[in-house]
Amino acid sequence: MSNYNPKSKIAEEFISNEEILETLEYAEKNKNNIQLIDEILKKARPKKTATGATCAGLTHREASVLLACDIPEKIEQIYKIAEEIKQAFYGNRIVIFAPLYLSNYCVNGCTYCPYHLKNKEIPRKKLTQDEVRAEVIALQDMGHKRLAIESGEDPVNNPIEYILECIKTIYSVKHKNGAIRRVNVNIAATTVENYRKLKEAGIGTYILFQETYHKESYLQLHPTGPKHDYAYHTEAMDRAMEGGIDDVGLGVLFGLERYKYEFAGLLMHAEHLEAVHGVGPHTISVPRLKRASDIDPTQFDNGIDDDTFAKITACIRLAVPYTGIIISTRESEEVRGRLLQMGVSQVSGGSRTSVGGYTTKDRPHDTEQFDVSDQRTLDEVVSWLMDYGHIPSFCTACYREGRTGDRFMSLCKSGQILNCCHPNALMTLTEYLTDYAGEETKKKGFSVIERELERIPNEKVKQIAEQNITDIKNSNRRDFRF
Ligand code: SAM
């Protein structure tokens, strides 16, 4: 008998190894079962409602059947539905952010991460508050409004007090017309009390990658340090939610374990959060293992090719339609371009993954966490997104208006996106174009905005958005939002 129980708070019961193995067996058995696959695809399609659209999502078993299926025609349908879902719930907006590395001091022994304790090649660095300020000014001068802060785990060098102080500093910097309006946090699993402090500090999403859901592999990949504790790590999101954080971000580091196992585990984790807390993950990230100091990705057996990666991303989009999908600059322009058509809703731009990387002219490599594949500037990324029909958005309105957790999900389902998120995206893009863009991007962007304003259905909202956009262009008034 399987011990599987999505409502349990015990890691090995909501991520049950037996349930994953049975799911993989079921998926393998049904991967050519056209009738079942068609039923699953039908369930996954968005349905129109009187006020907007809804989407049923898929269970981890159903989604695993799609992931196992290798019939080209069905894979094409999966991709098409992924794009339909993205358009129905997110429109053509793509949210932009940048990572900010605070410290690479770390006491863990993660075998895939260059920050591991025994790596003597990497110089250790921790930003002072003055350096945080300088990095934030550099990020604001690029045009960023949303950051994800990153740090190694080290209770002496980077205690929670240090992280909280950095958050305070980041929010306090107001340089020219710049401001960081949302700080997401990617730090090691911690206590309910510390999550409460992060919530009080005004963080957006708490992000923690599971790395792998396979317990035995997890223990081998994290041989030493506090991260070795599989249950403590896997149950972290429950503690975060108990501490009042209702936007949490999941992720798996693809390349460490077999992808089908990870995929089922990831969706079971999402189902668990929904079952226990009434709200699923706000975001899912899909990082792939990269070369880094003292890390050779070919030493790991489970690397995935670009086609498999695309299929995984599209299947996630079908399974959890209301969850944002994040893709970082670990991936190349080509891969990012492809995945943007399969449901990805957030990308990083102009990223540097070294501690203090934004204040040096040339890209520093010595303290880098991993090789950045997409090395374009933010302006190039913004311009490129518009070339492909996307609207780059610097919006942070939802969480500042208290639309987090299930309230964000309701907005997503209400069909009000074109009257709310869409104008917010256009207004924040106007801020970017007015304050930071190069001439060509500016020209392109303003004609995109003119065209996109016409798509706002509510006349009153459209008028207000137009007025705000004029104000942004002609004055220093900023930060309008619906
Ligand atoms: N220290 C925190 C923790 O343990 O969760 C989070 C910060 S760490 C800088 C962010 C993420 O980078 C990790 O969760 C891991 O998935 C990812 N990472 C580590 N090594 C990597 C590599 N070689 N290539 C790509 N991503 C990597």
Residues whose N, C-alpha, C, O or C-beta is under 5 A from the ligand:
A	BS01	SAM	Y112 C113 P114 E150 S151 G152 E153 N186 I187 A188 F209 L253 P287 R288 L289 K290 A292 I295 Q369 F370
